[in-house]
Amino acid sequence: MLPIKIIEEKLDDSKLGFIKEVWDMLSYQLSIPKVDSHKILEEVISKYSEPHRSYHNLSHIYSMLMMAEEYYDFIENPVLFELSIWFHDLIYDPSRNDNEEKSAERALELLSPFLAESFLENLKQMILSTIKHTPILKDHDNELFLDLDMSVLATEPTVYLQYTAAIRKEFSIFTDELYQAGRKSVLEKFIAGDYIFLTDFFKENFEKKAVENIRSELNSLSDN
């Protein structure tokens, strides 16, 4: 079964309730006081609800949290894994190239009063690994986290088209010519290596579909 991604500009009450419950359980595990936990969640929801986000928004977080539940038995450190999901796209401006660094920086600012320095360093590395989608921690959790982040590449064609439309909308500040050149460069890098995905499971089950989707998009970009 191919990965299921929810691509929506605004979550309905049920989905929003789910991610709030996940956050409440996570912050309870971390012994973050409720008043602080709610302040952090308010900022996180506000950031992911910014009007320029069509893909890197709460639906992306929702999808990753749902998949994390599905693969829970294969995750060694669920708390670190979930925090990485929550904060990896906290700062997102399509016109900048330092979003990951800024996301990691803000995550540590928000969480440093409650978490050990060593844990925060691992969280920072997990977030920074999304820059090149290359594991920094060199463990299975980091690989699986990156595969979940990239899983949209292996979705059904109709969902993949929703994804590409959402990405184009996020980069609407750029002309078609500039966008197509940049998008082609990104896609070609995805398929230039031996594999897109990192874990054996994703390679075996989803690699072929991801390559098909990417090649189809490349052909579409070439036709325009």
C-alpha positions in Angstrom: 0.0 0.0 0.0 1.4 3.4 -1.0 1.8 6.1 1.6 -1.3 8.2 2.3 -0.7 11.9 2.5 -3.3 14.5 3.4 -2.8 17.7 1.4 -5.1 20.4 2.6 -4.7 24.1 3.3 -6.7 23.8 6.5 -7.3 20.8 8.7 -10.9 20.0 9.8 -11.7 19.9 13.5 -11.2 16.2 13.7 -7.7 16.2 12.3 -6.8 19.3 14.3 -8.1 17.6 17.4 -5.9 14.6 16.7 -2.6 16.5 16.4 -3.5 18.5 19.6 -4.0 15.2 21.4 -0.6 14.0 20.1 1.0 17.2 21.3 -0.6 17.0 24.7 0.6 13.4 25.3 4.1 14.3 24.0 4.4 17.3 26.3 3.1 15.3 29.2 5.9 12.7 28.6 8.4 15.5 28.6 7.0 17.0 31.8 6.4 20.4 30.1 4.0 22.4 32.3 0.5 22.8 30.7 0.7 26.6 30.5 4.1 26.4 28.6 2.9 23.5 26.5 -0.1 25.4 25.3 2.0 28.5 24.5 4.4 26.3 22.4 1.5 24.6 20.6 -0.1 28.0 19.8 3.1 29.2 18.2 3.5 26.0 16.3 0.0 26.0 14.9 0.3 29.7 14.1 3.5 29.1 12.1 2.2 26.1 10.2 -1.0 28.0 9.4 0.8 30.9 7.7 -1.1 31.9 4.5 1.8 31.2 2.1 1.9 27.5 3.1 0.0 25.2 0.8 2.0 22.0 1.5 4.4 22.7 4.4 1.5 23.2 6.7 -0.5 21.4 9.4 -1.7 18.8 6.9 2.0 17.8 6.4 2.5 17.5 10.1 -0.8 15.5 10.5 0.3 13.1 7.7 3.7 12.5 9.3 2.2 11.9 12.7 -0.2 9.4 11.3 2.6 7.5 9.6 4.7 7.7 12.7 1.9 5.8 14.5 1.8 3.2 11.7 5.6 2.6 12.0 5.7 3.1 15.8 7.2 -0.4 16.4 10.2 0.4 14.3 11.0 3.7 16.0 13.6 3.5 18.8 13.1 7.0 20.3 9.4 8.0 19.6 9.7 11.2 21.6 12.6 12.5 19.6 11.0 11.3 16.4 7.7 13.1 17.1 9.4 16.3 18.1 11.4 16.2 14.9 8.1 16.0 13.0 6.6 18.9 14.9 9.5 21.3 14.4 11.3 20.4 11.2 9.4 22.9 9.1 8.5 25.4 11.8 10.1 28.2 9.9 9.3 28.2 6.2 9.9 31.0 3.7 10.2 29.8 0.1 12.4 32.8 -0.7 15.1 31.8 1.9 17.5 28.9 2.0 18.0 28.8 5.8 14.6 27.5 6.9 16.0 24.3 8.4 18.6 26.2 10.5 16.0 28.7 11.6 13.5 25.9 12.5 16.1 24.1 14.6 17.1 27.4 16.3 13.5 28.2 17.2 12.8 24.6 18.4 15.7 24.8 20.8 14.7 28.2 22.1 11.2 26.9 22.8 12.2 23.6 24.4 15.5 24.4 26.1 13.9 25.1 29.5 12.5 21.6 29.6 14.9 19.2 27.9 18.5 18.1 28.4 21.2 19.6 26.2 22.1 16.2 24.7 18.5 15.6 23.7 18.2 19.0 22.2 21.4 18.5 20.2 19.9 15.3 18.7 16.7 17.2 17.8 18.7 19.8 16.1 20.6 17.2 14.0 17.3 15.5 13.1 15.9 18.8 11.8 19.1 19.8 10.0 19.2 16.4 8.3 16.3 17.6 6.1 18.5 20.1 4.4 20.0 17.4 2.1 17.8 14.6 3.3 20.9 12.8 4.5 21.0 11.3 8.0 23.2 13.1 10.4 22.6 10.9 13.4 23.3 7.8 11.3 20.6 5.7 12.9 17.4 4.1 11.7 15.2 6.7 13.3 16.8 9.5 11.3 16.5 7.4 8.1 12.8 6.7 8.7 12.1 10.3 9.7 13.5 11.4 6.3 11.6 8.7 4.4 8.3 9.8 6.0 9.1 13.4 5.1 9.7 12.3 1.5 6.9 9.8 1.3 4.7 12.1 -0.7 6.9 11.3 -3.7 5.5 7.8 -3.7 1.8 8.6 -3.4 -0.9 7.8 -5.9 -0.8 10.1 -9.1 -3.8 12.1 -8.0 -2.3 12.9 -4.6 1.1 13.6 -6.3 -0.6 16.1 -8.5 -2.1 17.8 -5.5 1.4 17.9 -4.0 3.0 19.5 -7.1 0.2 22.1 -7.3 0.7 23.0 -3.6 4.4 23.3 -4.1 3.9 25.6 -7.1 1.5 27.7 -5.1 4.1 28.1 -2.3 6.6 29.3 -4.9 4.2 31.6 -6.7 6.5 34.5 -6.1 8.7 33.1 -8.9 8.0 33.2 -12.6 7.2 29.9 -14.4 10.6 29.9 -16.0 12.5 30.3 -12.8 10.2 27.8 -10.9 10.5 25.1 -13.6 14.3 25.4 -13.7 14.6 25.2 -10.0 12.1 22.3 -9.7 13.8 20.3 -12.4 17.1 20.7 -10.6 15.6 19.4 -7.3 13.8 16.4 -9.0 16.9 15.4 -11.0 18.9 15.4 -7.8 16.3 13.1 -6.2 16.8 10.4 -8.9 20.5 11.0 -9.6 21.6 8.7 -6.7 21.1 5.0 -6.2 18.0 5.5 -4.1 15.6 8.2 -3.1 14.6 6.5 0.2 16.9 5.4 2.9 15.3 2.5 4.8 15.1 -0.9 3.3 11.3 -1.0 3.7 10.8 2.2 1.8 13.3 1.2 -0.9 11.6 -2.1 -1.5 8.0 -0.9 -1.4 7.9 2.7 -2.6 11.1 3.5 -4.6 9.7 2.5 -7.9 6.6 4.6 -7.6 8.5 7.6 -6.4 10.8 7.4 -9.5 7.7 7.0 -11.7 6.1 10.1 -10.2 9.2 12.2 -10.5 9.8 11.2 -14.1 6.2 12.0 -14.9 6.6 15.5 -13.4 9.9 16.1 -15.2 8.2 15.2 -18.5 5.4 17.6 -17.6 7.8 20.4 -16.8 9.7 19.8 -20.1 6.4 20.2 -22.0 5.7 23.6 -20.6 
